[in-house]
Amino acid sequence: MARAVAECYGFAMARPEITVSSADPRSEAAAELLRALSRELAERYDFADDGTADFKPDDARVPRSAFVIGSVGGEAVACGALRPMGPEAAEIKRMYVAPSHRGRGYSKILLAELERLAGGMNYAVLRLETGVRQPEAIALYERAGFRRIPNYGLYADNPLSVCFEKRLAGLLTITTAQTRATLQQILDLQARNLASRLSPAEAEEQGFVTVKHDLALLERLCGSYRHVVALDGDALAGYALVMLKEFSGAVPVLVPMFEQIDRLMVGTQKLGEMSYFAMGQVCVDKPYRGRGVFQGMYEELKRQMSGSFERVVTEVATRNRRSVRAHAKVGFTLAAQYVSPDKESWDIISWDWR
């Protein structure tokens, strides 16, 4: 199922390691970081402003938004948010690194992650506001390629505010597969990333796919829905396949997964009896990895399918650690593990949209 490729969006850096991942802005970890940021801003600006008036956690829960937390050794030490300003522009909010973890490059990593997510969500422009009493933040944004612009919105007449903008390069179109030619491009990209075509080292580093489809099968699996694709002009940058559960027998190698799903319990209800579809495979072409395409395609998948289904389920080979981490970052959680007849270990994972 997600017998999938991929790319991983968790970051491991030295001094010591920090992992940046998507998070619920309403979580206690997020709330504590946001409170710490508000306390610091209040002190810097003589309690005139703590930044809470123009950002609420729900701002980072709407479509095409994000909230990320940076963790070191399991401790949440940094955060940042992305919220839409319109069809083409997003705003970066609530950037924060705990004082005891500053000077290690974590803010740069956090900002780069938000840029990647924005690119995958098809934004062309990023904007942000910081303050004149935050010279380290101003320096960070200038080094990252942001340029000063006239103060906008709530900050227009605020002498303590400084606003920035950055245009994102290589804008991709994330949409649905409309033609047989696009489906053929999916098959071509799939063929290049089959585990059988990759060296063990490349498969471990880059991820892989295991199921091989044909054109007729691709057309059937999604029923009246459509597969999601990322396009760079006419070139295919990535795909995410929709597989309805009524086609569970169409791919023999996936039958064990659906048998496991039918037996799994979520609370008092069998998962197989819930309103779900399967994500049949996801793959991002090498030149486009690390640009937020993976999450962008899942956001489009959610936009297209959440009106009809309450969750998406897939499976990832346990040894495909890059794909396991990438899915966890999107919001998938582990439902079960099993070993298939060919002795491969699989993680069944689910993303609840309710």
Buried (B, 14 or more C-beta within 10 A) or exposed (E): BBBBBBBBBBBEBEEEEBBBBBBBBEBEBBEEBBEBBBEBBBEBBEEEBBBBEBBEBEBBBEEBBBBBBBBBEEEBBBBBBBBBBEEEBBBBBBBBBBEEBEEBEBBBBBBBBBBBBBBBBBBBBBBBBBBEBBEEBBEBBEEBEBEEEEBBEEBEEBEBBBBBBBBBEEEBEBBBBEEEEBBEBBBEBBEBBBBEEBEEEEBBEBBBBBBBBEEEBBBBBBEEBBBBBBBBEEEBBBBBBBBBBEBBEBBEBBBBBBEBBEEBEBEEEEBBEBEBBBBBBBBBBEEBBBBBBBBBBBBBBBEBBBEEBEBBBBBBBBBBBBBBBBBBBBBBEEBBEBEBEEEBEBBBBBBBBE
